[in-house]
Amino acid sequence: MKNAEGDYARYDDQMDYWQLWVRDAETGRVIAGPLNGHTNTVETLDISPDGGILASGSGDGTVSLWDTTTWQSKVALECGD
C-alpha cells in the first residue's frame, strides 16, 4: 500500500508476533517500523484516498489506524472476532 510520498507498508511474519514495516517503494529501504500493535496475523491493509491514513486489520480482532506522515498509531479499535 502506498502513501502520498510513495512509501509502502507490508506485513512480516518473521517474528513471534506480526509487525508492519514501511519501506521506500523504489529502494526497499525501511523508513519506519516496526509498527507494533497487533498480536495476531495482519489480514488486511488499506489506505485512505488521500494517502494520509493506513488501516490494518488483524486476526486478533483489532483494526489500527496509522498516520502515514508520522507512522504513529492514531487509534486501535477492538472489533471482536
Backbone as a chain_set.jsonl record, in Angstrom:
{"seq": "MKNAEGDYARYDDQMDYWQLWVRDAETGRVIAGPLNGHTNTVETLDISPDGGILASGSGDGTVSLWDTTTWQSKVALECGD", "coords": {"N": [[0.85, -1.167, 0.0], [0.664, 2.143, -0.893], [1.587, 5.399, 0.286], [1.142, 8.992, 0.014], [3.749, 9.878, -0.362], [4.935, 7.821, -1.657], [5.87, 5.726, -0.161], [5.599, 2.414, 1.146], [3.683, -0.078, 2.923], [4.116, -3.238, 4.457], [3.384, -6.525, 5.716], [5.062, -8.636, 8.071], [6.063, -11.837, 8.886], [8.214, -12.849, 10.274], [8.774, -12.74, 12.925], [7.728, -13.599, 16.321], [5.381, -12.335, 16.643], [3.14, -10.336, 14.708], [4.226, -7.722, 12.618], [4.238, -4.442, 11.204], [5.978, -2.958, 8.549], [7.388, -0.096, 7.037], [8.419, 0.761, 3.882], [10.563, 2.257, 1.413], [9.242, 2.577, -1.78], [10.74, 2.274, -4.115], [13.445, 1.643, -3.444], [13.295, -0.172, -1.354], [14.225, 0.354, 1.146], [13.957, 0.527, 4.688], [11.733, 2.721, 6.161], [10.116, 3.26, 8.319], [9.157, 1.562, 11.294], [9.356, -1.37, 13.326], [5.771, -1.203, 13.133], [4.071, -1.665, 15.79], [1.36, -3.384, 17.387], [-0.602, -5.203, 16.755], [-1.478, -8.541, 17.738], [-1.761, -10.852, 16.415], [-2.096, -12.441, 13.215], [-1.764, -10.087, 10.608], [-4.303, -9.344, 8.533], [-5.367, -7.702, 6.615], [-4.797, -4.722, 4.728], [-5.323, -1.293, 4.086], [-5.495, 1.894, 2.483], [-6.23, 5.335, 2.956], [-8.062, 7.452, 0.622], [-6.62, 9.868, 0.257], [-4.119, 9.121, 1.025], [-3.279, 9.545, 3.614], [-3.896, 8.001, 5.869], [-3.288, 4.767, 7.06], [-4.901, 1.717, 7.31], [-4.951, -1.186, 9.257], [-5.936, -4.501, 9.627], [-6.44, -7.191, 11.867], [-6.191, -10.677, 12.832], [-6.507, -10.74, 15.526], [-8.727, -9.386, 16.164], [-8.642, -6.63, 16.032], [-8.513, -3.322, 14.61], [-6.222, -1.093, 13.387], [-5.389, 2.325, 12.998], [-3.131, 4.253, 11.23], [-1.106, 7.122, 11.093], [0.212, 8.296, 8.157], [2.181, 10.158, 7.858], [3.665, 10.486, 10.204], [3.79, 7.884, 11.031], [2.7, 6.981, 13.37], [0.415, 5.441, 15.64], [-2.955, 6.271, 15.366], [-5.376, 5.412, 16.348], [-6.616, 2.443, 17.896], [-8.883, -0.009, 17.342], [-11.096, -2.242, 18.915], [-12.657, -4.889, 17.536], [-13.738, -7.35, 17.87], [-14.239, -10.897, 17.244]], "CA": [[0.0, 0.0, 0.0], [1.493, 3.343, -0.973], [1.065, 6.681, 0.746], [1.374, 10.084, -0.937], [5.181, 10.02, -0.609], [5.421, 6.647, -2.375], [6.292, 4.692, 0.772], [4.58, 1.394, 1.261], [3.698, -0.912, 4.12], [3.899, -4.664, 4.266], [3.459, -7.205, 6.997], [6.217, -9.517, 8.147], [5.816, -12.889, 9.874], [9.487, -13.413, 10.696], [8.859, -12.648, 14.376], [6.681, -14.332, 17.014], [4.171, -11.541, 16.516], [3.127, -9.677, 13.399], [4.645, -6.33, 12.623], [4.168, -3.716, 9.938], [7.178, -2.203, 8.193], [7.18, 0.858, 5.95], [9.618, 0.767, 3.052], [10.576, 3.06, 0.201], [8.713, 1.745, -2.858], [11.753, 2.037, -5.141], [14.69, 1.054, -2.939], [13.041, -1.179, -0.337], [14.807, 0.806, 2.416], [12.997, 0.696, 5.773], [11.501, 4.113, 6.539], [9.519, 3.244, 9.656], [8.737, 0.255, 11.743], [8.048, -1.976, 13.127], [4.574, -0.583, 13.699], [3.524, -2.714, 16.65], [0.025, -3.173, 17.905], [-1.388, -6.418, 16.577], [-0.927, -9.725, 18.388], [-2.072, -11.991, 15.565], [-1.866, -12.205, 11.796], [-2.348, -8.944, 9.908], [-5.041, -9.962, 7.442], [-5.747, -6.748, 5.578], [-4.277, -3.357, 4.756], [-5.942, -0.369, 3.136], [-5.029, 3.257, 2.683], [-7.266, 6.324, 2.646], [-7.898, 8.028, -0.721], [-5.59, 10.915, 0.22], [-2.85, 8.541, 1.439], [-2.902, 10.016, 4.938], [-4.167, 7.022, 6.922], [-3.199, 3.353, 6.735], [-5.689, 0.867, 8.2], [-4.518, -2.582, 9.291], [-6.861, -5.365, 10.352], [-5.739, -8.371, 12.349], [-6.924, -11.801, 13.38], [-6.728, -10.546, 16.959], [-9.981, -8.649, 16.329], [-8.42, -5.192, 16.107], [-8.179, -2.511, 13.445], [-5.393, 0.05, 13.778], [-5.267, 3.403, 12.023], [-1.79, 4.812, 11.332], [-0.843, 8.372, 10.382], [1.305, 7.973, 7.24], [3.222, 11.183, 7.917], [4.492, 10.201, 11.379], [3.722, 6.443, 11.248], [2.233, 6.737, 14.732], [-0.962, 4.968, 15.724], [-3.969, 7.277, 15.699], [-6.387, 4.731, 17.15], [-6.739, 0.995, 17.752], [-10.27, -0.359, 17.619], [-11.386, -3.652, 19.141], [-13.844, -5.208, 16.739], [-14.199, -8.693, 18.182], [-13.8, -11.982, 16.346]], "C": [[0.898, 1.233, 0.0], [0.799, 4.54, -0.355], [1.44, 7.744, -0.281], [2.854, 10.259, -1.276], [5.757, 8.836, -1.372], [5.979, 5.561, -1.481], [5.229, 3.602, 0.771], [4.768, 0.56, 2.507], [3.522, -2.364, 3.706], [3.903, -5.317, 5.641], [4.48, -8.325, 6.925], [5.984, -10.549, 9.239], [7.109, -13.551, 10.355], [9.661, -13.388, 12.215], [7.739, -13.488, 14.987], [5.349, -13.604, 16.964], [4.267, -10.776, 15.21], [3.433, -8.202, 13.542], [4.429, -5.731, 11.238], [5.458, -2.937, 9.752], [6.828, -1.28, 7.044], [8.494, 0.966, 5.194], [9.453, 1.719, 1.88], [10.187, 2.144, -0.964], [9.763, 1.419, -3.917], [12.963, 1.275, -4.619], [14.474, -0.095, -1.965], [13.598, -0.822, 1.026], [13.711, 1.0, 3.457], [12.937, 2.167, 6.16], [10.969, 4.195, 7.964], [9.169, 1.807, 10.01], [9.77, -0.352, 12.674], [6.929, -1.155, 13.765], [3.876, -1.677, 14.497], [2.121, -2.371, 17.105], [-0.832, -4.414, 17.791], [-0.682, -7.597, 17.247], [-1.236, -10.993, 17.622], [-1.856, -11.557, 14.12], [-2.536, -10.936, 11.296], [-2.991, -9.506, 8.65], [-5.393, -9.002, 6.322], [-5.086, -5.4, 5.814], [-5.08, -2.534, 3.761], [-5.466, 1.031, 3.472], [-6.124, 4.215, 2.261], [-7.013, 6.922, 1.261], [-6.813, 9.101, -0.807], [-4.216, 10.403, 0.657], [-2.425, 8.886, 2.843], [-3.068, 9.026, 6.069], [-4.028, 5.614, 6.349], [-4.027, 2.602, 7.762], [-5.146, -0.552, 8.105], [-5.5, -3.367, 10.145], [-6.188, -6.683, 10.67], [-6.693, -9.454, 12.825], [-7.128, -11.712, 14.876], [-7.991, -9.737, 17.231], [-9.811, -7.152, 16.441], [-8.178, -4.598, 14.725], [-7.381, -1.327, 13.969], [-5.342, 1.046, 12.639], [-3.948, 4.112, 12.28], [-1.705, 6.09, 10.515], [0.364, 8.131, 9.474], [2.361, 9.068, 7.14], [4.202, 10.87, 9.041], [4.654, 8.709, 11.635], [3.434, 6.1, 12.704], [0.783, 6.263, 14.674], [-1.884, 6.117, 16.106], [-5.016, 6.663, 16.617], [-6.296, 3.231, 16.877], [-8.143, 0.628, 18.211], [-10.395, -1.853, 17.849], [-12.703, -3.965, 18.473], [-14.399, -6.585, 17.05], [-13.701, -9.69, 17.162], [-14.469, -11.912, 15.008]], "O": [[1.804, 1.336, 0.827], [-0.42, 4.685, -0.453], [1.996, 7.424, -1.331], [3.184, 10.736, -2.361], [6.942, 8.837, -1.704], [6.512, 4.569, -1.979], [4.077, 3.861, 0.425], [5.859, 0.494, 3.075], [2.852, -2.665, 2.718], [4.37, -4.726, 6.614], [4.732, -8.89, 5.861], [5.734, -10.189, 10.389], [7.087, -14.7, 10.796], [10.616, -13.969, 12.73], [6.899, -14.026, 14.266], [4.303, -14.201, 17.217], [5.358, -10.591, 14.67], [2.962, -7.53, 14.46], [4.437, -6.44, 10.232], [5.966, -2.327, 10.693], [6.048, -1.651, 6.166], [9.545, 1.226, 5.78], [8.339, 1.957, 1.411], [10.745, 1.057, -1.112], [9.674, 0.371, -4.557], [13.453, 0.36, -5.281], [15.375, -0.91, -1.766], [13.467, -1.6, 1.971], [12.659, 1.566, 3.158], [13.961, 2.785, 6.451], [11.332, 5.095, 8.721], [8.921, 0.967, 9.145], [10.904, 0.116, 12.776], [7.118, -0.506, 14.793], [3.173, -2.515, 13.932], [1.751, -1.2, 17.194], [-1.695, -4.656, 18.634], [0.546, -7.645, 17.316], [-1.002, -12.094, 18.122], [-1.473, -10.417, 13.858], [-3.727, -10.723, 11.524], [-2.308, -10.078, 7.799], [-5.686, -9.428, 5.205], [-4.849, -4.995, 6.952], [-5.472, -3.037, 2.708], [-5.08, 1.315, 4.606], [-6.864, 3.943, 1.315], [-5.881, 6.904, 0.776], [-6.155, 9.23, -1.84], [-3.248, 11.165, 0.662], [-1.308, 8.553, 3.241], [-2.452, 9.183, 7.123], [-4.576, 5.306, 5.291], [-3.872, 2.824, 8.963], [-4.909, -1.062, 7.01], [-5.851, -2.951, 11.249], [-5.453, -7.23, 9.848], [-7.843, -9.187, 13.173], [-7.852, -12.528, 15.447], [-8.3, -9.434, 18.384], [-10.723, -6.459, 16.893], [-7.708, -5.269, 13.807], [-7.817, -0.638, 14.892], [-5.261, 0.672, 11.469], [-3.669, 4.526, 13.405], [-2.176, 6.14, 9.379], [1.439, 7.794, 9.97], [3.338, 8.915, 6.407], [5.415, 10.972, 8.864], [5.552, 8.303, 12.372], [3.866, 5.063, 13.208], [0.028, 6.637, 13.776], [-1.616, 6.847, 17.06], [-5.49, 7.31, 17.551], [-5.947, 2.805, 15.776], [-8.536, 0.924, 19.339], [-9.864, -2.649, 17.075], [-13.737, -3.382, 18.8], [-15.452, -6.948, 16.525], [-12.854, -9.378, 16.324], [-14.208, -12.749, 14.144]]}, "num_chains": 1, "name": "protein.A"}
